[in-house]
Amino acid sequence: MKLSTSYYFLKDDINKIDKELLHIIQAEHSVLRAASTQLLQAGGKRIRPVFVLLAAQFGEYNFERVKKVAIALELIHMATLVHDDVIDDAQLRRGKETVKSKWDNRVAMYTGDFMIARALEVLSEANSAKAHQILSRGIVEVCLGEIEQLKDQYNVNQNIRTYLRRIKRKTALLIAISCRLGAAASDLDEKSERALFRYGYYIGMSYQIIDDILDFTSTDEELGKPAGSDLMNGNITLPVLYLMRDQTFKDKLEKKLSKRQHVGKEDVKDIIEEVKTNNAIDYAYEISDRYLQKAFQQLDQLPDNRAKNALKQIAKYIGKRTS
């Protein structure tokens, strides 16, 4: 089943958001316009706008009001992607050339900055001080997550708690905020808003853990980028952290990563094989599933409607996804 089948009833609204996104990113400068358009058209599930729209379905759904929040969040997400590609020196994303690869790091950074500026401009039209506060605090946390990841690159002296805090800031929080702002934009009661925020947080944690699993278990073609790129970039994720409890493995990993920026696929080939054959993947799936079960529990607090069913289907899809 395709993920979009879960929320097919929102198809028209999502298409409208896509069209507005394309209009909003049209900059006067030709390079900035081309770079922003390439980033938008590179694909993506628009999952953050989907969460905004679904959360809003539990309250007084007003698309014209809700769409501003949805557009702002997608622009912020796109900005983090283009900045990430600079940090990771990524040549491909979703199988297509990145902005930094097609142009250069400077164009990529300014493209991300431009998207953040446009996001704040769009959100200002919603006339909600609360939304601004929530999103601005969220951006701060995302930045802290990025800094933490940079600090911990190639560092074997970290633990699972550090990893979970990092992915909370890098991924889960923006999804949680998507749910919360959708609820707030539809004047939902505070209890339901909190339940949706927590649902988004748990889903985001599970989503990132699955992402980190797939970096080991999927092919280059399935990922749209080199498999094992997290490890080659010195980013130690949950499956590796599980095996690092063994000192022999940890010592071997430290030696491999000592090359830092020059770590290649052949350097970590045996590490990847150990991850795939020593219960590390099963362990990571187990942790992911714990977060999914917590997400389902939050949905139990909400009334039954098609949005709730869609959120359940999304959670099930995330737990089983292979790309």
C-alpha positions as CSV (number, residue, x, y, z in Angstrom):
1,M,0.0,0.0,0.0
2,K,1.2,3.5,-0.9
3,L,1.5,5.9,2.0
4,S,-0.6,8.5,0.2
5,T,-3.5,6.0,0.2
6,S,-3.9,6.6,3.9
7,Y,-4.8,10.3,3.5
8,Y,-6.2,10.2,-0.1
9,F,-9.1,12.4,1.1
10,L,-6.6,15.3,1.5
11,K,-5.3,14.9,-2.1
12,D,-6.8,18.2,-3.3
13,D,-5.5,20.2,-0.4
14,I,-2.0,18.7,-0.7
15,N,-1.9,19.5,-4.4
16,K,-2.9,23.1,-3.5
17,I,0.0,23.3,-1.0
18,D,2.4,22.0,-3.7
19,K,1.4,24.7,-6.1
20,E,1.7,27.4,-3.5
21,L,5.1,26.1,-2.5
22,L,6.3,26.4,-6.1
23,H,4.9,29.9,-6.3
24,I,6.4,31.0,-2.9
25,I,10.0,29.9,-3.7
26,Q,10.2,31.8,-7.0
27,A,13.1,34.2,-6.2
28,E,14.1,37.2,-8.3
29,H,17.6,35.9,-8.7
30,S,17.8,33.2,-11.4
31,V,20.2,31.0,-9.6
32,L,18.4,31.1,-6.3
33,R,15.1,30.5,-8.1
34,A,16.6,27.5,-10.0
35,A,18.2,26.0,-6.9
36,S,15.0,26.3,-4.8
37,T,12.9,24.8,-7.6
38,Q,15.2,21.9,-8.0
39,L,15.0,21.2,-4.3
40,L,11.2,21.3,-4.3
41,Q,10.9,19.1,-7.3
42,A,13.4,16.5,-6.1
43,G,10.5,14.6,-4.5
44,G,9.5,13.9,-1.0
45,K,6.3,12.7,0.7
46,R,5.3,16.2,2.1
47,I,4.7,14.3,5.3
48,R,5.0,17.4,7.5
49,P,2.2,19.2,5.7
50,V,0.2,16.0,5.8
51,F,0.5,15.9,9.6
52,V,-0.6,19.5,9.9
53,L,-3.7,18.8,7.8
54,L,-4.6,15.6,9.6
55,A,-4.2,17.2,13.1
56,A,-6.4,20.1,12.0
57,Q,-9.1,17.6,11.0
58,F,-9.8,17.1,14.7
59,G,-10.8,20.7,15.2
60,E,-12.4,23.5,13.1
61,Y,-10.8,22.7,9.8
62,N,-10.1,25.9,7.8
63,F,-7.8,25.1,4.9
64,E,-6.9,28.7,4.2
65,R,-5.7,29.1,7.7
66,V,-4.1,25.7,8.1
67,K,-2.2,25.8,4.8
68,K,0.1,28.6,5.9
69,V,1.3,26.5,8.8
70,A,1.8,23.5,6.5
71,I,3.7,25.5,3.9
72,A,6.0,27.1,6.5
73,L,6.9,23.7,8.0
74,E,7.7,22.2,4.7
75,L,9.9,25.1,3.8
76,I,11.8,24.7,7.1
77,H,12.2,21.0,6.4
78,M,13.5,21.7,2.9
79,A,16.0,24.2,4.4
80,T,17.3,21.6,6.8
81,L,17.8,19.2,4.0
82,V,19.8,21.5,1.8
83,H,22.0,22.5,4.8
84,D,22.4,18.8,5.7
85,D,23.7,18.1,2.2
86,V,26.4,20.8,2.7
87,I,27.5,19.4,6.0
88,D,27.5,15.8,4.7
89,D,29.1,16.7,1.4
90,A,26.2,14.8,-0.2
91,Q,26.1,14.5,-4.0
92,L,22.7,12.8,-4.2
93,R,19.4,13.0,-2.5
94,R,16.5,10.7,-3.5
95,G,18.7,9.7,-6.4
96,K,19.0,13.2,-7.8
97,E,21.8,15.7,-7.7
98,T,21.8,17.9,-4.7
99,V,21.9,21.7,-4.8
100,K,25.4,21.8,-3.4
101,S,26.5,19.4,-6.1
102,K,24.9,21.2,-9.0
103,W,26.0,24.6,-7.9
104,D,28.2,24.9,-4.8
105,N,28.1,25.1,-1.0
106,R,27.5,28.9,-1.0
107,V,24.5,28.6,-3.3
108,A,23.1,25.7,-1.2
109,M,23.5,27.6,2.1
110,Y,21.8,30.7,0.7
111,T,19.0,28.6,-0.7
112,G,18.4,27.1,2.7
113,D,18.5,30.6,4.3
114,F,16.0,31.8,1.6
115,M,13.6,29.0,2.4
116,I,13.7,29.8,6.2
117,A,13.0,33.5,5.4
118,R,10.1,32.6,3.2
119,A,8.7,30.2,5.9
120,L,8.7,32.9,8.5
121,E,7.1,35.3,6.0
122,V,4.3,32.8,5.2
123,L,3.7,32.0,8.9
124,S,3.4,35.7,9.7
125,E,0.3,35.8,7.5
126,A,-1.4,33.3,10.0
127,N,-1.4,36.1,12.6
128,S,-0.5,33.7,15.4
129,A,2.1,34.6,18.0
130,K,1.8,31.1,19.4
131,A,2.7,29.5,16.1
132,H,5.7,31.8,15.7
133,Q,6.9,30.9,19.2
134,I,6.5,27.2,18.7
135,L,8.2,27.2,15.3
136,S,11.1,29.5,16.3
137,R,11.8,27.3,19.4
138,G,11.7,24.3,17.2
139,I,14.2,25.7,14.8
140,V,16.6,26.4,17.7
141,E,16.3,22.8,18.7
142,V,16.9,21.6,15.2
143,C,20.1,23.7,15.1
144,L,21.2,22.2,18.4
145,G,20.7,18.7,17.0
146,E,22.8,19.5,14.0
147,I,25.6,20.9,16.2
148,E,25.4,17.8,18.4
149,Q,25.8,15.6,15.3
150,L,28.8,17.6,14.2
151,K,30.3,17.4,17.6
152,D,29.8,13.6,17.7
153,Q,31.1,12.9,14.2
154,Y,33.7,10.0,14.3
155,N,33.4,9.9,18.1
156,V,33.0,6.4,19.5
157,N,32.6,7.8,23.0
158,Q,28.9,8.4,22.8
159,N,25.9,6.3,23.9
160,I,22.3,5.5,23.0
161,R,20.9,8.3,25.2
162,T,23.0,10.8,23.2
163,Y,21.7,9.4,20.0
164,L,18.1,9.5,21.0
165,R,18.4,13.2,22.1
166,R,20.1,14.0,18.8
167,I,17.3,12.5,16.6
168,K,14.7,14.0,18.8
169,R,16.1,17.5,17.8
170,K,17.0,16.7,14.2
171,T,13.8,14.8,13.2
172,A,11.1,14.1,15.7
173,L,10.6,17.6,17.0
174,L,9.6,19.0,13.6
175,I,7.1,16.3,13.0
176,A,5.7,16.8,16.5
177,I,5.4,20.5,15.9
178,S,3.6,19.8,12.6
179,C,0.9,18.0,14.6
180,R,0.8,20.6,17.3
181,L,0.5,23.5,14.9
182,G,-2.2,21.8,12.9
183,A,-4.1,21.3,16.1
184,A,-3.6,24.9,17.2
185,A,-4.6,26.3,13.8
186,S,-8.0,24.5,14.2
187,D,-8.6,25.7,17.8
188,L,-8.4,22.2,19.2
189,D,-8.5,21.7,23.0
190,E,-5.2,21.6,24.9
191,K,-5.5,18.0,25.8
192,S,-6.0,16.8,22.2
193,E,-3.2,19.2,21.1
194,R,-0.8,17.5,23.6
195,A,-1.8,14.1,22.4
196,L,-1.1,15.0,18.8
197,F,2.2,16.5,19.7
198,R,3.3,13.4,21.5
199,Y,2.0,11.2,18.6
200,G,4.2,13.3,16.3
201,Y,7.2,13.0,18.5
202,Y,6.9,9.2,18.8
203,I,6.3,8.8,15.1
204,G,9.4,11.0,14.4
205,M,11.6,9.0,16.6
206,S,10.5,5.8,15.0
207,Y,10.9,7.3,11.5
208,Q,14.5,8.3,12.1
209,I,15.4,5.0,13.6
210,I,14.0,3.2,10.6
211,D,16.0,5.6,8.4
212,D,19.1,4.7,10.2
213,I,18.4,1.0,9.8
214,L,17.7,1.3,6.1
215,D,21.1,3.0,5.6
216,F,22.6,-0.5,6.4
217,T,19.9,-2.8,4.9
218,S,18.9,-1.0,1.6
219,T,20.8,-0.7,-1.7
220,D,22.1,2.6,-3.2
221,E,19.2,2.6,-5.7
222,E,16.6,2.1,-3.0
223,L,18.1,4.9,-0.9
224,G,18.9,7.3,-3.7
225,K,22.3,7.8,-2.1
226,P,25.2,5.5,-1.2
227,A,24.2,2.9,1.4
228,G,26.3,3.2,4.6
229,S,26.8,6.9,4.1
230,D,25.9,7.6,7.7
231,L,28.9,5.6,8.9
232,M,31.2,7.0,6.1
233,N,30.3,10.5,7.3
234,G,31.1,9.5,10.9
235,N,27.5,9.5,12.1
236,I,27.1,6.7,14.6
237,T,23.5,5.5,14.7
238,L,21.5,3.1,16.8
239,P,22.5,-0.3,15.2
240,V,26.2,0.6,15.6
241,L,25.7,1.8,19.1
242,Y,24.2,-1.5,20.0
243,L,27.4,-3.4,18.8
244,M,29.7,-0.8,20.5
245,R,28.8,-2.4,23.8
246,D,31.4,-5.0,22.8
247,Q,34.9,-3.4,23.4
248,T,36.5,-5.3,20.5
249,F,34.0,-4.0,18.0
250,K,34.3,-0.5,19.5
251,D,38.1,-0.6,19.2
252,K,37.9,-1.7,15.6
253,L,35.3,1.0,14.7
254,E,37.5,3.6,16.3
255,K,40.4,2.6,14.2
256,K,38.2,2.7,11.0
257,L,36.9,6.1,11.8
258,S,40.3,7.6,12.7
259,K,40.7,8.5,9.0
260,R,37.8,10.9,9.5
261,Q,36.8,12.7,6.3
262,H,38.6,10.0,4.2
263,V,36.4,7.1,5.3
264,G,35.2,5.1,2.2
265,K,32.8,2.3,1.6
266,E,35.6,-0.3,1.6
267,D,36.8,1.0,4.9
268,V,33.5,0.2,6.6
269,K,32.4,-2.8,4.6
270,D,33.1,-5.3,7.3
271,I,31.5,-3.1,10.0
272,I,28.3,-3.0,7.9
273,E,28.3,-6.8,7.6
274,E,28.6,-7.1,11.4
275,V,25.7,-4.7,11.9
276,K,23.6,-6.8,9.5
277,T,24.4,-10.2,11.1
278,N,24.7,-9.6,14.8
279,N,21.2,-8.7,16.0
280,A,21.8,-4.9,15.8
281,I,19.1,-4.5,13.2
282,D,16.6,-6.5,15.2
283,Y,17.4,-4.4,18.3
284,A,16.9,-1.1,16.4
285,Y,13.6,-2.3,15.0
286,E,12.5,-3.2,18.6
287,I,13.3,0.3,19.8
288,S,11.5,1.8,16.8
289,D,8.4,-0.4,17.5
290,R,8.3,0.8,21.2
291,Y,8.0,4.4,19.9
292,L,5.3,3.3,17.5
293,Q,3.3,1.6,20.2
294,K,3.5,4.9,22.3
295,A,2.2,6.8,19.2
296,F,-0.8,4.4,19.0
297,Q,-1.5,5.0,22.7
298,Q,-1.7,8.8,22.1
299,L,-4.3,8.3,19.3
300,D,-6.5,6.4,21.8
301,Q,-7.2,9.8,23.4
302,L,-8.6,11.2,20.2
303,P,-12.1,10.8,18.8
304,D,-12.7,8.4,15.9
305,N,-12.6,10.0,12.4
306,R,-10.9,9.5,9.1
307,A,-7.9,11.6,10.2
308,K,-7.3,9.3,13.2
309,N,-7.5,6.2,10.9
310,A,-5.0,7.9,8.6
311,L,-2.6,8.6,11.4
312,K,-2.8,4.9,12.4
313,Q,-2.1,3.8,8.9
314,I,0.9,6.2,8.7
315,A,2.3,4.7,11.9
316,K,1.9,1.2,10.5
317,Y,3.6,2.2,7.2
318,I,6.5,3.7,9.0
319,G,7.1,0.5,11.0
320,K,7.2,-1.6,7.8
321,R,8.8,0.8,5.3
322,T,11.7,-0.3,3.2
323,S,12.7,2.9,1.5
